[in-house]
Amino acid sequence: MVAIASTVAFLGLEARSVEVQCQISSGVPAFAIVGLADKAVGESRERVRGALAAIGLSLPPKRITVNLSPADLPKEGSHYDLPIALALLGAMGVVDQESLSSFVVVGELGLDGRVAGGQGVLLAALHAAETERGLICPAAQGPEAAWAGELDIVAVPDLLSLLNHLRGIALLPAPTMGEVETIVDGPCLSQVKGQEVAKRALEIAAAGAHNLLMSGPPGAGKSLLASCLPSILPPLSPTEALEVSMISSVSGGLEQGRMTRARPFRAPHHSASMAALVGGGLRVKPGEVSLAHLGVLFLDELPEFQRMVLDSLRQPLENGEVTVARANAHMTFPARVQLIAAMNPCRCGYLGDAALACSRAPRCAMDYQAKLSGPLLDRIDLHVEISAVSGADLLHSAPSETSAAVAARVAMVRERQAERFSGTTTRSNAEMGGACLDQHCQLDSAGQKLMEDATDRLRLTARGFTRILRVARTIADMAGSGTISRLHLGEALSYRRQTPRS
């Protein structure tokens, strides 16, 4: 007799159906798991054996074969423990097989029978809802699964409680949805002294979801400005929050089922590897660029990153997704991020200051900035040169605008963009392209003349040309103008610097 339990395999943000088939037959006692299982799945034998012993059951002295179907799909992770145990109990006649057929099962077993939390429960719940089945998951992640909508969720603390529930002896309560967090941690924009040009560029970046590069000496406020950005960004919509939570779920970062409306802010160290930044590893996981999806990826000390790592961001910045290719699978993760980068003008950081600059200036600046490729810089919409803050600004500067005041203006501009792109997949001006760009970024004769001159003088690429139009559209939106004037275009051009071709 063969007993079957259903579970899922995770490929990127996709959950695929997997049947756990268990057969008990005569022969030499053995416990075999087949079906392209990795080491964690293979070790399920001992965890299942220990969990069954903890509730007073022992394996029959027969040959036990567990097949994970389809056999050519890689199986990774410890969430196969619980479905393997239930399929085995079904084959032993302890659990009614019919009761298992209506559930998708995920969960890791401890040797004492407890069901531990794992990764991807939200994805498994969404898959169960799509296939019109219920979900059996760890109790700690019941609130996470509840976000999937109307489905029967059995959140189990241990194996014995699950058996009692399936037998109708002691039913487990249905979990409630986790909390929704909206609080944004971080400094207020009013804490930044001076730097009015940089603040203006930061507001433009927030209003249109544009990429921004700040360059200036140490201590000028670049990192502080970047950390203020989340406080002026609009909250995630419910659909966007679910999308971001799916990535957090598959990476194991969705604690106690809490969903957040605050946009992600990721700031990896400059020693991060390519796998850490764009995704990968032995068991492929989303990288920082995906964990920052619909939020901010802040790269401080930009030239200190490995050039190969930085250039791996070119594709995600262009099309909003990253594909990790392996010999046995290709996994695609969303990566629609807003890149905010900061750098010193040279290694010593004091280029242009005769009293502090090193003896190699300006050669050190050329060598330092050469670490950044032209194609990467071409994908950054706003380039801002930041100067050191004067003592007068630090001591006597007038009170600055708060993040709340700037956030209100940014929200109005984002609402205007939402109306403009209603019915399309475009979310912001930074994503405009094709016919949408032609429709909403028309220039008058004066603007066309200015753009022609700027294209020749700055030697703009087609990508740079497009990004200037997007920034100009955002500046016009901030001014409440339906058309892009020469003034709006001029300001957008002032944030563009000439980049080398490569």
KAFEN-V816221 format. One record per helix or strand of 3 or more residues. SS is the DSSP state (H for helix, E for strand). FROM is the first residue (numbers start at 1). LEN is the number of residues. If there is no record, write none. Layout:
ss->SS from->FROM len->LEN
ss->SS from->FROM len->LEN
This chain:
ss->E from->2 len->10
ss->E from->14 len->12
ss->E from->30 len->5
ss->H from->39 len->4
ss->H from->44 len->11
ss->E from->63 len->7
ss->H from->80 len->12
ss->H from->97 len->4
ss->E from->103 len->3
ss->E from->114 len->3
ss->H from->121 len->10
ss->E from->134 len->5
ss->H from->139 len->10
ss->E from->153 len->4
ss->H from->159 len->9
ss->H from->189 len->3
ss->H from->196 len->13
ss->E from->212 len->5
ss->H from->222 len->11
ss->H from->238 len->13
ss->H from->255 len->3
ss->H from->274 len->5
ss->H from->288 len->4
ss->E from->296 len->4
ss->H from->302 len->3
ss->H from->307 len->5
ss->H from->313 len->7
ss->E from->321 len->5
ss->E from->330 len->5
ss->E from->338 len->6
ss->H from->363 len->7
ss->H from->374 len->5
ss->E from->382 len->5
ss->H from->391 len->6
ss->H from->403 len->18
ss->H from->429 len->3
ss->H from->435 len->6
ss->H from->445 len->14
ss->H from->462 len->17
ss->H from->486 len->9
